[in-house]
Amino acid sequence: MPLPRHSASKAAFNARRAGLIALGALMLALGIVGAFVPLMPTTIFLILAAWCFGRSSPRLEAWMLNHRRFGPALRAWRDEGAIPRKAKVMAWLGMGLGYGLFLLGKPGTLPVIIATIFIGAGAVYVTTRPLPKTGTRPIDGNRDSQREG
């Protein structure tokens, strides 16, 4: 006997929510690893984790956005598309270090050209993002209060 339409849509919603929470947890774990492993990015994984949690768990999203270490940068990115100066400098240093290590391997001309284009594009993107305005406010886990404020 087939499930009623309401049950099927609720099951699909729950499966989607669980998948986004799992993906968010994976992105968060990769971001934490990236904080300790040279050349592995951190911020992009944290941004992706916040995105996943924002679509599946207001409580987990609020936890990330209010985290004392990475919350302000995540809120600046979410609210303004902004990257703090310290994060820009760390990104440039990471790109430069990664490119230098890549060149130590004496790659061929084509890989050098491709890497130069991608790393250059990444550096330009980071450079052109605005700096955050001061005073990004903390977020609570209640979506209704976020809409009102």
N, C-alpha and C positions, 0 to 999 in steps of 0.2 A: 504494500500500500504506500503510495507516494506521500511525502511530507506536505502538510499544508503550506501554501505560498509564504505565509508570515514566518513559519518556522525555518523555511529554507533561506529567506533573506536574513533572518537573525543569525542563522548559522554562518552564512557567508560574511556577515559583518563581524562576528566573533573571530572567524578564521583570519580575516584581514587585519583585525586589531591585534591578534596574537602574532601574526607575521610581522607587523610593523614594530611591535614591542621587541620581538626577537632580533630583527634587523637593527633597531636602535641600540639594543644591548651589544650587538656585534660591533657596530660603529663606535660606541663608547669604549669598548675594550681596545679596539684598534687605536683610538685616539690616546688612550692611556699608555699603551705600548709606545706609540709615537713620541710621547713626552720623554721617554727614556732611551729610545733607540735612535742614534744619529741617522739623518737622512730620511727617516720615515715621518711623513706629515702628521700633525696632530689636529690642527684647527679644522681642516675639511671634514675629518671623521666626526669631530664634535658637532659641527654644523649639521651634518647628515643625521647624527643621533638625535639632536634637538628637533629636526624636521620630522623624523619618524615618531618621536614621542609626542610632538605637537598634534599628530593625526591619530594617536592611539591612546595616550595616557596624559591627561592634563597634570596629574601629580608628578610624573617623571619629568615632564617638560619644565614644570615650575622648579623642580629640584635642580635641574641643569642650569636654568636661567638665573637662579639665585645662588648658585655655587660661588663661594668666595673667590676662587681662583680663576675659573673660566667663564663664570656667569656674565660679568660686564662685557667681555668681548663678544659673547654669543648674542646678548641683547643689542649691542651696537650693530652687529651684522644684521640681525633680524629686523630691527627698527629702521636702520639708516643705510644698510649696505656698506657700513664703515668698517675699517680695519685700524685698530690702535697702532700708534707709531712703533711701539716695542714689537708688536707682532709683525709689522712690515719689515723691520730690521732683521728679526729672526728668520723670516721667510727669505729675504735676500741673501742672508748669510748661508742658510741651508741650501738654497739654489746654487750659490757660488761654490760651496764646499762639494756638493754633489757633482757639479759640472767638473770641478777640478779632479775629483777622484775618478770620474768617468774618463777624463783625458789621460790620466795616468795609465790606463789600460791600453793606450795607443790604438784607439779604434780607427777604422777606415774613414775616408772622407765623407761618404754618404751618412753614416751614423752621426758624425760630428755635426753635419749640416742640419740633420733632423733634430738632434738634441738641442742645438743652438736655437733653432726656431721655436721649439716648445718651451725651453727654459726662458728664452727672451720674451715670449708671449706671456708666460706666467709672471715674469718680473714686471712687465708693462701693466698687466691687469692689477697686480698688487699695488703698484705705484699710483695708478689712476683711481683707486678706491679712496673715498674721503676719509678723513680722520673723524672719529666719533665726537659728537657734541657732548659736553659734560652733563652729568645728571641723568643717566639712564636709570629708570626706577625699577625696583624689584617687582617680580610677578608672583601672584598667588596662584594656586592650582584651580581656582574657580573661573571657568570661561565667562560666566555672566558678568563677574566684576571686571574682567578685562574689557568687555565690550562697553561697559558703562564709563570706564575711566579712560 
